[in-house]
Amino acid sequence: MKQFPNAGRFLAVLGLLPVLLLTVAAKDSHSGSDIRRRGRSVNADLPVTPATKDRSYRFRDIQGSRATVLIFVGTNCPIARRYRPEVLALRQQYARRGVSVALVYPNAGENRRDIVDFAGEALKSVPALSDPKQTLADAVGATMTPEAAVLDATGTVRYCGRIDDWFTDLGKPRTNGATSRDLRSALNAVLSGKAVARPTVAAVGCLIERTDRTSVATGPTYAEHIAPILNKNCVSCHRSGEIGPMPLAKYGDAVKYAANIAAVTSEKRMPPWKPIAGHGEFADERRLSDAEVALIKLWADAGAPEGDRRKTPPTPTFPEGWRLGKPDLILRMPTAWKVDANSPDTYRCFVLPTGLTEDKEVVGIEYRAGNKGVVHHILSYIDTAGVGRDRDAKEDGPGYTSFGGPGFMPFGELGGWAPGNLPRFLPNGIGRKLPAGSDVVMQVHYHASGKPEEDVTEVGLYFAKKPVTRPFRIIPVAVRKLEIPAGEANHTVTQTYPVPVDAVIHQVTPHMHLLGRKIEMTATLPDGRTLPLIRIDDWDFKWQDSYYFKEPVRLPKGSKVTLTASFDNSTGNPRNPNTPPQRVTWGEATTDEMCIGFLGFTAVDENDPLVQLYDRLLQRRGERNPEGDRRLREAARELLGQKPATP
């Protein structure tokens, strides 16, 4: 609270928050506004403003002879961007049926350059209207972007709501696409002279930023209270050239998105941080305190005042180029990967030969996503057997597609990147082994932006300049015997592994696929004490990360690590890749599942026989013969103190 000296006074107002929230809910609820507006007509003489042309319009100028579709979009709303191909398809498919489709930009502060960029070449021919005072939005009852309204030939509002059910929530699209095309259903009903079955369906997206804010004299201001929060937690991603869909580095930017900032922070959607507080203490946590969330909400509700701009803290500066300095080795995708405007999420693995003639110890890794508009996250693996090259050769284009990992057991890993991650060097004396002649297999998760894109991503590796005395290794805690029944909404599995050596845990990386709901890892020490390592209650495959502990966790030999996870294999899980649900087992494919918790550790005693056995186990990962595989399995069982497998 020291950072916000007036927070106590503002938090005293929190008793009003229920009233404020009810007010917002009533304002945004379709059950209120749309029902009142249903049956009303938009006046044909209503003045409308072209978004990219200097001329006067009347609403009749964009009306269709039989129906008019208004699609409200925000230039920086990521969900609105994903619907650009659907807007074009609607216009093309219904044009000959007397239907006019127009884009409406209702947010205050959006400029012509942003609108032109949003439309691109594909939507250049679609009529575009600027609605900064929300005249059209209020006339039809729209409160979100993207949101659609269908008007009949008389201008009467017959439908207002979502385009379809592709997105069930912010950042949560259905794996197999939309199952209910509400806009098309409403439009077809109007064209057939029938009643619309569902005249209002709540939209998922970004709130329309209103112009009717009333700024109050007292309360939190941007300069004193909000800028420090945004600078610390948001600006690293939400600035020009970064992955955040809207810039937030200046007041002029932040004020345009005040309502949306308040909404996503109140719901703990942003900053994107999955681990639950109190279950592991991690470096670089992206988490707002309750006081900070309350300040943002009060600021937005008060009209987002700037305050005394002289008190605004300096805008953060970020290093240009490589954050860790010039890498010793830069590995780059061989050619650009093309992402179509409406392509499904893709997990593409690119084989990057290191060309090393001697073993190296990697002490730093830095990823540079070539196009952050389509790169969601990156993971890399070390291949000493050329398996990735074989798979690459069997598929057209650069790389090969693999969902859950590289598609083989790698020699090791080189971490990864997700939005907000900052590169760091390992502590002195610790390194990851990168063998001579090995390849790096870099898996990139791509998601479409709504227009054609290209990407060339690269990774910089930093080698040890001093002797490495403690190799960085990985303990995988896995539930291999997965069998998730079809229709089961809460299937729970657990696995306990003994820690075979005295270990210092530096990093934890949970991993599941699309059916995952929750995952938790705890350690039980030999004296019976329990240490929470990590817990995620809202698992999302698209936001997986590697988490480094603020202080390394010492686990003595004889400790036990327990992994517990639950899966949702029901029809109620929008991410379920199977329709209808099917029995799911362990595997690499999208329709398969995994349950692993990787622990990055260093050994206390490098001379421990089990540590040396571990290194032999890694070496055998490069053997490509049945005998090598058998030895690998037996070595793994020996490492974990298990009985030999029955022949």
Helices and strands as residue ranges (DSSP letters): H 7-11, G 12-16, H 17-28, H 30-37, E 47-50, E 57-58, G 59-62, E 67-72, H 78-82, H 84-94, G 95-97, E 99-105, H 112-119, E 128-130, H 135-140, E 144-145, E 147-152, E 157-161, E 167-169, E 172-173, H 182-191, E 200-201, E 206-207, I 222-226, H 227-233, H 251-254, G 255-257, H 258-266, H 290-301, G 309-311, E 329-332, E 337-339, E 346-353, E 360-368, E 375-383, H 387-393, E 400-401, E 412-417, E 430-434, E 439-446, E 453-455, E 458-463, E 470-471, E 473-478, E 483-484, E 491-498, E 503-512, E 516-524, E 530-536, G 541-543, E 547-555, E 560-567, E 584-585, E 595-603, H 609-620, H 626-639
